[in-house]
Amino acid sequence: MEKKQNLWTKDFIFISIINFFLMLVMYMLMVTIAPFAVEEYGASASMAGLVSGIFIIGTLLARLATGRVIESIGSRRILFFGLILSVVGVALYFIAHSLPVLLIVRFIHGLGLGIASTATGTVIAQIIPPSRRGEGIGYFSLSTVLATAIGPFFGIYLSQHTDFTWIFIFSLVLGIIGLAMFFFVDKRPEEAPQEVVETKEAPKGLANYIEKSALPIAVITLLAGIGYSGVLSFLSFYAKEANLVGAASFFFLIYALAILVSRPFSGKLLDRKGGTFVVVPSLVLFAGGLLLLSQSHTGLILLVAGAIIGLGFGNFQSCAQAIALIGVPIKRIGIATSTFYIFLDFGFGLGPYFLGNIATAYGYRDLYMILAGLVVVALILYLLIGRKKRPVIQ
């Protein structure tokens, strides 16, 4: 009987921590940079939104190019460059003394984050044994999940108790620690054996930047990402309207806790039973959680909805990333990872703009009911086009 391959290597742990620091800074600034623009520069609401959103534009552009470049020069070099650019981007906040300069700085920081986070996802996919890919990516994605809960909490806490400068200092310290940890990662990450036979013909055109086999699950992830962006962007407004502000402050902590409890099981189920066994119940739970959220009249119901959404979207996100890599040659893993994140970022970045118009016209309760329907559409699409056959593990 073949010995079970080790997952918790030094490189796996260090790359996960680096990714956690990157995402922690991203989410910490995401909830504070718009108020900073308003307070420091008197920015209008729309301009403050641009300050927040231009970061996502930078991230998207970086992801689009990074997958192709990784294929050419390697994931480790790209990770180093992305970490350097992220640290530089954060350092530039200290000299952003006007709104135009702040917009440029946010764009640069977005580029750095997009490059570095695409590289971390690629390195992780390379060092995880193929037989434990679902489980490994599930654990790795906890670094992002925890950041989505802890980052906004830290950001809001620091903005309430300190000056904005301390938020930038804290972000810079985290960036420098992450960069220092990079030097403890092996120079040549262990690459898993190829799972499919590569073709000799080099890809052309769009195939240089997008992995075709990852597109179906990426489109489904786009729809699910739009659904979650409604939670991330409008929960505080909804809670205020429903007089549930106290409970809402714990929403994302409950969300993260539900994922922490379930992730060890969902990743293993993906490896052993296949994507459908995990994705279908995850999307059903996500839709149900959004529906329950729309009907929340007490703090307890709101928090239960948070737990269900965590079990749903939280597990779907990590499983979808693993599915995107099924059958992809090692040489194309960077592009497949980039493809997945591009569609996820589109959902997170563009979703709030369109959903804000819906919320204005119909209210937040109806918004979450509509988003529950959108997730049902994602489920139907998955059953029609999103399933991939997992490789047979000997």
C-alpha positions in Angstrom: 0.0 0.0 0.0 1.4 3.4 -1.0 2.3 5.7 1.9 0.1 8.8 2.2 2.0 11.8 0.9 2.8 14.6 3.3 0.7 17.7 2.9 1.9 19.9 5.8 5.4 20.7 4.5 7.3 23.8 5.5 6.7 25.4 2.1 2.9 24.7 2.4 2.7 26.3 5.8 4.9 29.4 4.9 3.1 30.1 1.6 -0.3 29.8 3.4 0.9 32.3 6.0 2.2 34.7 3.3 -1.1 34.5 1.5 -2.9 35.2 4.8 -0.9 38.4 5.3 -1.6 39.5 1.8 -5.3 39.0 2.1 -5.4 40.5 5.6 -4.0 43.7 4.4 -6.3 43.7 1.4 -9.5 43.3 3.4 -8.3 45.6 6.2 -7.8 48.4 3.7 -10.9 47.6 1.8 -13.2 48.6 4.7 -11.2 51.7 5.7 -9.8 53.3 2.5 -13.1 54.8 1.4 -13.7 56.5 4.8 -10.0 57.6 4.6 -10.6 59.2 1.2 -13.7 61.0 2.5 -12.1 62.3 5.8 -8.7 63.2 4.4 -9.5 64.6 1.0 -13.3 65.3 1.1 -13.9 62.8 -1.6 -17.5 62.3 -2.8 -19.2 58.9 -2.2 -18.7 58.0 -5.9 -15.0 59.0 -5.8 -14.5 57.1 -2.6 -16.0 54.0 -4.3 -13.5 54.5 -7.1 -10.6 54.6 -4.6 -11.8 51.3 -3.3 -12.6 49.8 -6.7 -9.5 50.7 -8.7 -7.6 48.3 -6.5 -9.7 45.4 -8.0 -9.0 46.7 -11.5 -5.3 46.5 -10.8 -5.7 43.0 -9.3 -7.6 41.8 -12.4 -5.1 43.2 -14.9 -2.2 41.6 -12.9 -4.0 38.2 -12.7 -4.6 38.3 -16.5 -0.9 38.7 -17.2 0.5 36.7 -14.3 -0.7 33.2 -15.3 1.1 33.5 -18.7 4.3 34.9 -17.2 4.4 32.2 -14.5 4.4 29.6 -17.3 7.5 31.3 -18.8 9.7 32.2 -15.8 8.3 30.2 -12.8 6.0 30.8 -9.9 8.7 31.5 -7.3 10.2 34.5 -9.1 6.8 35.9 -9.8 5.9 35.5 -6.1 9.0 37.5 -5.1 8.2 40.3 -7.5 4.6 40.4 -6.4 5.6 40.6 -2.7 8.1 43.4 -3.4 5.4 45.4 -5.4 2.9 44.8 -2.6 5.3 46.2 0.0 6.1 49.2 -2.2 2.4 49.8 -2.8 1.6 49.8 0.9 4.7 52.1 1.6 3.4 54.6 -1.0 0.2 55.2 1.1 2.4 57.3 3.4 3.1 59.8 0.6 -0.4 59.8 -1.0 -1.1 63.4 -0.2 -3.8 64.0 -2.8 -6.7 62.0 -4.2 -5.1 61.4 -7.7 -2.0 60.1 -6.0 -4.1 57.8 -3.7 -5.8 56.4 -6.8 -2.4 55.6 -8.4 -1.2 54.0 -5.2 -4.3 51.8 -4.9 -3.8 50.7 -8.5 -0.1 49.8 -7.8 -1.1 47.9 -4.6 -3.8 46.0 -6.6 -1.2 45.0 -9.2 1.1 43.7 -6.4 -1.7 41.8 -4.7 -2.9 40.3 -7.9 0.6 39.1 -8.9 1.5 37.7 -5.5 -1.8 36.0 -4.7 -1.9 34.3 -8.1 1.6 33.1 -7.5 0.8 31.7 -4.0 -2.1 29.8 -5.4 0.1 28.4 -8.2 3.0 27.4 -5.9 0.5 25.7 -3.5 -1.0 23.7 -6.5 2.5 22.6 -7.5 3.6 21.4 -4.0 0.4 19.6 -3.0 0.4 15.9 -3.9 -2.2 15.3 -6.6 -4.0 12.7 -4.5 -4.6 15.4 -1.8 -5.2 18.4 -4.0 -8.8 19.1 -2.9 -7.9 18.7 0.8 -4.7 20.8 0.4 -6.4 23.7 -1.5 -9.2 23.5 1.1 -6.7 24.1 3.9 -4.8 26.7 1.9 -7.9 28.7 1.2 -8.5 29.0 4.9 -5.8 31.7 4.8 -8.1 33.8 2.6 -11.3 32.9 4.6 -9.7 33.9 7.9 -8.5 37.1 6.3 -12.0 38.0 5.1 -13.2 37.8 8.7 -10.2 39.2 10.6 -9.2 41.9 8.1 -12.5 43.9 8.3 -12.5 43.5 12.1 -9.0 44.8 12.5 -9.6 47.6 10.0 -12.7 48.9 11.7 -11.2 48.5 15.2 -8.0 50.4 14.3 -10.0 53.2 12.5 -12.1 53.6 15.6 -9.3 53.7 18.1 -6.3 55.1 16.2 -5.2 57.3 13.3 -5.3 56.0 9.7 -1.5 56.1 9.7 -1.4 53.2 12.1 -3.4 51.1 9.7 -0.8 51.7 7.0 2.0 51.0 9.5 0.4 47.7 10.5 -0.2 46.8 6.8 3.5 47.6 6.0 4.7 45.4 8.9 2.6 42.5 7.7 3.9 43.0 4.1 7.6 43.0 5.3 7.1 39.9 7.4 5.5 38.1 4.4 8.4 39.1 2.2 10.9 37.9 4.8 9.1 34.5 5.0 9.5 34.1 1.3 13.3 33.5 1.8 12.5 30.4 3.8 10.6 28.8 1.0 12.6 26.3 -1.1 14.1 27.8 -4.2 12.5 25.1 -6.4 9.1 24.0 -5.1 8.4 20.3 -5.5 6.2 19.9 -8.6 3.6 17.2 -8.6 3.7 14.7 -11.5 1.7 15.7 -14.6 -1.8 14.4 -14.6 -2.4 14.6 -18.3 -0.2 14.4 -21.4 0.8 17.8 -22.6 0.4 18.7 -26.3 3.4 19.9 -28.2 1.6 22.7 -29.9 1.9 26.0 -28.0 -1.3 27.8 -27.2 -2.1 30.9 -29.1 -4.3 34.0 -28.7 -6.6 34.0 -25.7 -5.3 30.6 -24.6 -2.1 32.4 -23.5 -4.0 34.0 -20.7 -7.1 31.8 -20.1 -7.3 28.1 -19.4 -10.2 26.8 -21.5 -10.9 23.8 -19.3 -11.2 26.0 -16.2 -13.8 28.3 -17.8 -17.0 26.4 -16.9 -16.3 26.3 -13.2 -14.9 29.9 -13.4 -18.2 31.2 -14.8 -20.1 29.4 -12.0 -17.7 31.0 -9.5 -18.4 34.4 -11.0 -22.1 34.0 -10.2 -21.4 32.7 -6.7 -18.9 35.5 -6.2 -21.6 38.1 -7.1 -23.8 36.5 -4.6 -21.2 36.7 -1.8 -20.3 40.3 -2.8 -23.8 41.3 -1.8 -23.1 39.9 1.7 -19.7 41.5 1.9 -20.7 44.9 0.7 -24.2 45.5 2.0 -24.5 43.5 5.3 -23.8 46.5 7.4 -26.4 48.6 5.7 -29.0 45.8 5.9 -28.2 45.2 9.6 -28.6 48.9 10.4 -32.0 48.9 8.5 -33.1 45.8 10.4 -31.7 47.0 13.8 -29.3 44.0 14.0 -26.0 45.9 14.1 -24.8 44.1 17.3 -25.3 40.7 15.8 -23.8 41.8 12.4 -20.5 42.6 14.1 -20.1 38.8 14.7 -21.4 37.7 11.3 -18.1 37.1 9.6 -16.5 35.5 12.6 -19.4 32.9 12.7 -18.9 32.6 8.9 -15.2 31.8 9.3 -15.9 29.4 12.2 -18.3 27.4 10.1 -15.7 27.0 7.4 -13.0 26.1 9.9 -15.1 23.3 11.3 -16.2 22.0 7.9 -13.1 22.4 5.8 -11.2 19.3 7.0 -14.1 17.2 5.7 -15.1 19.0 2.5 -11.6 18.8 1.0 -11.3 15.1 1.7 -14.7 14.4 0.3 -13.7 16.3 -2.9 -10.7 14.1 -3.4 -12.6 10.8 -2.6 -16.0 11.4 -4.1 -15.5 14.1 -6.7 -16.7 17.7 -7.2 -20.4 17.1 -7.5 -20.5 15.5 -4.1 -19.3 18.8 -2.5 -20.4 21.5 -4.9 -24.1 20.7 -5.1 -24.8 20.7 -1.3 -22.5 23.8 -1.0 -24.5 25.8 -3.5 -27.8 24.6 -2.0 -26.6 25.7 1.5 -25.4 29.1 0.0 -28.8 29.7 -1.6 -30.6 28.7 1.6 -28.3 30.9 3.7 -29.1 33.9 1.5 -32.8 33.2 1.7 -32.6 33.0 5.5 -30.6 36.2 5.6 -33.3 38.0 3.7 -35.8 36.9 6.4 -33.6 37.8 9.4 -35.6 39.5 12.1 -33.5 38.6 15.1 -29.8 38.5 15.7 -29.8 34.7 16.2 -31.3 34.1 12.7 -28.8 36.5 11.2 -25.9 34.5 12.8 -27.4 31.2 11.8 -27.6 32.6 8.2 -23.9 33.5 8.5 -23.0 29.9 9.5 -25.0 28.4 6.6 -23.5 30.8 4.1 -20.0 29.9 5.5 -20.8 26.2 4.9 -22.1 27.0 1.5 -20.0 29.7 -0.2 -16.9 29.1 1.9 -16.6 25.4 0.9 -17.7 26.0 -2.7 -14.9 28.6 -3.2 -12.1 26.2 -2.3 -13.6 23.2 -4.0 -14.2 25.2 -7.2 -10.5 26.2 -7.2 -9.5 22.6 -7.0 -12.0 21.6 -9.7 -10.5 24.3 -12.0 -7.1 22.5 -11.8 -8.4 19.0 -12.5 -6.7 17.6 -15.7 -4.6 20.7 -16.2 -0.9 20.1 -17.0 1.6 21.4 -14.5 2.8 23.9 -17.1 -0.7 25.4 -17.3 -1.5 25.4 -13.6 -0.5 29.1 -13.3 -2.9 30.1 -16.1 -5.7 27.9 -14.7 -5.3 29.5 -11.2 -5.3 32.9 -12.8 -8.4 32.1 -14.8 -10.2 31.1 -11.6 -9.2 34.2 -9.7 -10.1 36.5 -12.6 -13.7 35.4 -12.6 -13.9 35.4 -8.8 -12.5 39.0 -8.7 -15.0 40.1 -11.3 -17.8 38.8 -9.1 -16.4 40.6 -6.1 -15.4 43.8 -7.9 -18.3 44.4 -10.3 -21.1 42.8 -8.2 -21.5 45.6 -5.7 -22.0 48.2 -8.4 -25.0 46.4 -10.0 -26.3 45.1 -6.7 -26.3 48.6 -5.3 -28.8 49.7 -7.9 -31.0 46.7 -7.1 -30.9 47.4 -3.4 -31.8 51.0 -4.0 -34.8 50.0 -6.1 -36.1 47.0 -4.1 -34.5 47.0 -0.7 -31.9 44.7 1.0 -34.3 41.9 1.8 -35.4 41.5 -1.8 -31.8 41.8 -2.9 -30.8 38.8 -0.9 -33.8 36.8 -2.2 -32.7 37.7 -5.7 -29.1 36.6 -4.9 -30.5 33.3 -3.6 -32.1 32.8 -7.0 -28.8 33.7 -8.7 -27.0 30.9 -6.8 -29.7 28.5 -7.9 -28.9 29.5 -11.5 -25.2 28.8 -10.7 -26.2 25.3 -9.4 -28.1 24.5 -12.5 -25.2 25.7 -14.7 -22.8 23.5 -12.6 -25.0 20.4 -13.3 -25.1 21.3 -17.0 -21.5 22.4 -17.8 -19.4 22.6 -14.6 -18.6 19.1 -13.7 -15.1 17.7 -14.4 -14.0 14.1 -14.2 -11.4 13.7 -11.5 -8.3 11.8 -12.3 -8.1 8.2 -11.1 -5.8 8.1 -8.1 -3.8 4.9 -7.9 
